[in-house]
Amino acid sequence: MDAETSFELITRVQAGDASAMNALLERYRPRLQRWARSRLGRARDMADTEDIVQDVLVSAFKNLGTFEARGEWALQGYLRRAVRNRILNEVEKLRSRPVRDEVPNDLLSHTPSPLEQAVGAEFMGRYDAALERLPEPDREALVARLELGCSFKEIAFLLEKPSADAARMTVNRALEQLAALLAAP
């Protein structure tokens, strides 16, 4: 992450700086795409992950002039919620569509079976529920590391930790808490 914070970029965008808008897009698009890819699941056939993220970013940035940034994580959290809502809309569209004709048995499929999809969806539901039970700094540290692929240096910057090692310790402790929550019945 470069030295300019998202908060500073948002302020520049609100002042009309198009280059700041491009910098925000470049910062958030890849991370949101990785995050969304892991959550789109079987609705992926109906909507391309990149399209969903692009639509959310365009909509969000149209209204960035009225966005109230309450910290470095504010925009990221807002965008993640917007992408999650869009994914839920896509899943709902998929459920409301008529069932397609059966595929002939002689065709091989390399996609996960319905059982594999259900187990994956069940785990993601448990993961999301456990994640929500963590304190916000721990939750954000895990999302940044596991879902957005942030380095420990970036996490240290975003969480205002003194070093990458301090961020690593925060992530490790949060992982232990998450594992305990997932293991609980």
N, C-alpha and C positions, 0 to 999 in steps of 0.2 A: 504494500500500500504506500502510495507516495505521501509526502509530508502534508499535503493539503487535505484537511478532513472533509467528510461528507457535509458536515454542518457548514463549513466555509463555502463549499461548492453550491449548496442550496441557497445560501445568502447571495452568492453571485448570480445564480439562475434567477432568483427573485428580482434582482436588479437588471435583468435582461441580457446577461452574458451567455451567448449560445455555446461558447467553448466549454463553459462550466457544465452545461447540459450534456454535451458529448462526453465529458469526463465522467459524469455520474452514470451515464448509460454504459460506458465501457467498464466501469467499476462493478455495477450491479447485474448486468445482463448475464455474464457467464455463471456467476454464483447462483442466481435465481434459476437459470436453466438446469444446473446440476441438482438443485433442491427440488425443482418441479418434476424432473425426470424420475426421481425416486418415489414420487407420490402419485403420479398420473395413472400408474397401473394399467388395467385393461382398457381404460378410456383412451390410451395412447393411440389406438387405431383410429379414433374419431377426431382427434385434434393433435396437431404437431406441437410438441413442447415449446419449441422456439416461437411458434406463432402465439401461443398463450402468453408467454413471457413478454413478447414484443407488444401485444395488445395491452397488457397490464401496464407496461412501462409508458406507452404512449398516453394512455388514459390518465395515469398518475401524474405524469409530467405536464400534462395540459393544466392540471390544477395545482401545480407546485407553488404558484404564486400565493396561494392561501394556506399552504402547508405550514404547520407550526412544529418546527424541529425542537424536540425536547431532549436532545442528546445525540450522540454519535450513532446509536442504534435505532433511532426513531424511524428514519426512512426505510431502513432494512426491514424492520418489523412490520411497517405499514405495507411494504411491497410484498413480503411473504404472506401476510394475511390476504392481500388482494389476489395473489396467485392461488392460494389455497381456496378462496371463494370461487375463483374461475374454474379450478379443477373440480370442485364439488358440482358446479353447474354442468360441466362436461359429463361427469358421472351420471348426474340426473338425466341428462339428455339420452345417454346410452341406455339407461333403465327404461325410459319411456318409448324407445324405438321398438318396432315390432321385431320378433325373433326371425332371424334369417333362416333360409333353407339349410337342412343338414348337409354337412360336408361328407362326400363319399368316404367309406372306411379305407379305401386303398390309397388315399392321400396321406403322406406323412406330415406331421406337424412338429415344428421345432419350438413352438410356444409352450409356456407352462400349462400343465393340465388344470382343470377346474380346482382340483384338490390343492395343487401347488399355489394357485392364485388365492384360494381361500386362506391357506396357512400364511401366505405372505401378507395378505390384507389384514388377517387377525393380528399378526405380529406388529404390523405398522400401527394398527389401532392401539395395541398395548404400549408400543414405544411412544406414540404421541401422548397417551394418557400419563405415562410415567414421566415423560419430559415436562408436562404441564405441572406436575407435582413438585418439581425442583425449584429452588429459589431462582429468580430471574437471572442473576449473573451467571449461575452455573448452567442454566438452560441456554443462555446466549452463547456461552463458551462452547458448549457441545454442538449447538447448531452451526456455529462458525467453523469448528474443526471438522465435524463429521459430515455435515450436509453441504457446507459452502466451500470446504477445502482451504480454509484460511491457515496461514502459517502461525506458529506460536508467536512470532514477532508481531504479526497483524493483530492477533488476539490480545496481546499485551497492550498494544496501542488502543484498541477499541474498548477494552475493559479497564484502561488506565492502571495497568499493572507495571511494576518497576522494570521487569525484564521478561524475555521470552521464557526463561526458566520458571518464573512465577506463573506465567500463563499456562505452561505445561503442567505445573502442579495443580492449578485450578481445574484444568481439563481432566487430569487423572482422578482427582477427588470426585468431580462431577460424574465421571464414568463409573466409579465405584458405587456412588449413590444410585445412579440409573440402573446398574446391574442388580443391585439389591431390590429396587422397586420392581424390576421385570421378573425377578425370581420369586417374589412374594405371590402367594396364591390369590 
